[in-house]
């Protein structure tokens, strides 16, 4: 039963302040209990191997309204590509891992490799069929490489048919996100002003017709060995 208003008014101010502090402490303890419970639940799902459910809990309760990158749903290929471990990337590809697998934030392994300026890892992923247009949502791998001033990765992506005019969420092209007066910005501007070779356009057309999942069949086409090597960027 609540106390009458006159009794509350007659109570010492220190007692009323104590009740406020107790309420704050109780709220803090409740939030701490919820956070610990969610951490234990997330850890339980990771131990059991249910990384997707752990990622869902992490995204829903920790990253709500924020642009934090997810971690629980990252595949081994994401980790290897982001750390530049070429041998691990090649091993995972041979084992059949999907090179276009997405995290809960729609991030591809190729985007991670480009972001870290790992040229060899990026090339291994592309040769295995990674989509050069898929990075993180509307940010292409070319955007990531240009923003980090990774000229070698930018050249690699363009050689494999990346669209230099693709735009991100801010409607910016890769040249727009490159650091001003950087080597990458100059390279992109020069690339835009230079007509593409017919041989490169034909190679991209043939690879597109074959399809990313069937690039390994290029060796079986009735073509001269030199032309086969050219189609495979060898």
N, C-alpha and C positions, 0 to 999 in steps of 0.2 A: 504494500500500500504506500503510495507516494506521500511525502510530507507536505503539510499545508504551506502555502507561500510565506506566511508570516514566520513560521519556524525556520524556513530556509534563510530568510533575511536576517534572523537573529543569530545564525550560526557564525562562528569566527571565519574570517576570510582565509586563514591558513587551512582550515578543514575543507573548505570548498576547493581550494587550490590543490589539496592532496587528492581529492576525488578526480580532478582533471588529469593529474599525473597518472593516477591509477588507470584511468580510461585509456590514456595514450599508451601506457605500458602493456595493457591487455591487447590493444589493437596491434602493437608491434609484435608481441609474442604470437598472435594469431597469424599474421602475415609471414613471420619466420617459420612457423609450423607448416604453412601451406608450401612455402618455397622449398623447405627441406624434403617434404613429401614428394613434390614434383621432381626434385633432383634424384631421389631414390627410385622413383618410378621410371624416370628416363634411363638411369643406370641399369635398372632391371631389364628394360627392353633391349638395351645395347648388349648386355651379357647374353640374353636369350637369342640374339641375332636379328631382332626385329628393328632394324635401323630406321625404317620408314615411319613406324609409330613413334619412335624416339624423336625423329625430326619433326613430326606433326606436333608433339607436345612442346618441343623447344620453340617452334615457330609461333604456336598459338599463345603461349604464356610468357615467353621471354622477348620475342621479336615483334610483338603486336604493335603496329603503327610505326615501326622503325625499319631502317634499311640494313639490318645486320645480316651478314652472310650466314647461311646454315652450315652445320658441321656434321650432324649425326647421319645425314643421308649421303654424304660424300662417298663416292666409290673409291676403291683402291687406285683406280686409274686417275681420278681427280688428284689424289694425294701425290702420286708419283709424278704426274705432269707438272703440278705446282712446285714441286721440289727439284725438278730437273733430273730425275733419276731415269735416264734413258734405258738402261738394262731392264729396270722394273717395268717401264712402259711397254717395251717390246715383248717381255715375258707375258704380261697381262693380255696383250693383243693376241699372242699365239694361243693363249688359254681360252680365247673366245669372248673376252670382255667387250661389251658394246662401246665403241669409240664415240658414239653420239649420246651416251647416257646423260640425263639431266638431273641436277639436284632439285630440291624444292624451290629454289630461286631461279630455276631454268638456266643453270650454268653448265657449260660443257667442259670436258677435259682440255679441249683445244684452247678455249678461252683462258684457262689457268696457265697453260704452257706459254701462251702469247703474253700474258700479263707478267710472267716472270722472266721474259726474254730467253726462253729455252728453245733455241732454234731447232736443235736435233730432235727434241721431244715433239715439237710441233710438226716437223716433217714426218716423223714416224706415224703420228696420228693421221695426218692427211693422206699418206700413202696407204694407210689401212682403211681409208674411206670416210674420215671425219669430214663433216660439212664445213667448208670454209666460211659459210655465211652465218652459222649458228654460234653465238657466243654466250651472252647473258641477256635474256629477253631480247630487246631490239638493238642492244649493243653488240656489234659483230666482233669477231676476233681482230679484224683490221682496226676497229676503233680502239681496242685495248692496246694493241701494239703501237699505234700512232700516239696514243696518249702517254705511253711510257717511253716514247722516243726509241723504240726498238726497230731500227732501220732494217736490219737483217731479216727479222720476222715479217715486217711489212713487205719486203721484196719477195719473200717466200710465199706469202698469202696471195699476192698479186700474180705470181707465176702460176699458181694453181687455180686462178680464176676468181679470186675474191672481187666483189663489186666495189669499185673505188667511189661510187656515188651513193652507196647505201647510207641511210640516215638513222640516227638513234632516237630515243625518246624526246630529246631536245631539238630534233630535226637538224642535227649537225652531221656533216660528213666526216670521214676520218681526218681529212686535212684540216678541218675546223678544230678538232680536239688536240692536234699535235702542238707541242710547245712552240711558241713564236720564234722564228729565226733558227729553228733547230734543223739538224740534218734530215730528219724524217719529213718535216714540212717541205723542205726544198726538194726532196726526192719525190714526194707526192705531187707537188706542183709541176715538176718536170715530167712525171709520168702522165699527168692529165694532158699536157701539151704535146705529147709524142704519140703519133698513131701506132696502134698495135700491129705486130707482124701478122701476116696472113697465116703463117705456119702455126703460131701460137693460138690463133682463133680456131683453126681447124683441129688442133689437138684438144682444145677445150670442148669443142662440139662433139668430137668422137667420144671423149671420156664421159660427157653428159649423156649421150645416147646409150652407151654401154651401161651406165649406172654405177653408183658408188659400191653397191654390194657385189658387183660382178667385175670389178677392175682386175681381179686376179686372173680373169679369163682372157686378158689381152694377149697373153703369150700364145693362146691357141688360135688367134686370128691368122688367116692366110696372108700375112704381111712379111716383108723382108725384116730381118733381125734388127737392122739399123732403125727402121721405122717403129718397130715394137719398143725398142729402147727409148726412142724419143717420146712415145706415148706414155711411157712409164717414168719419164723424167730421169733417165739414167744416162 
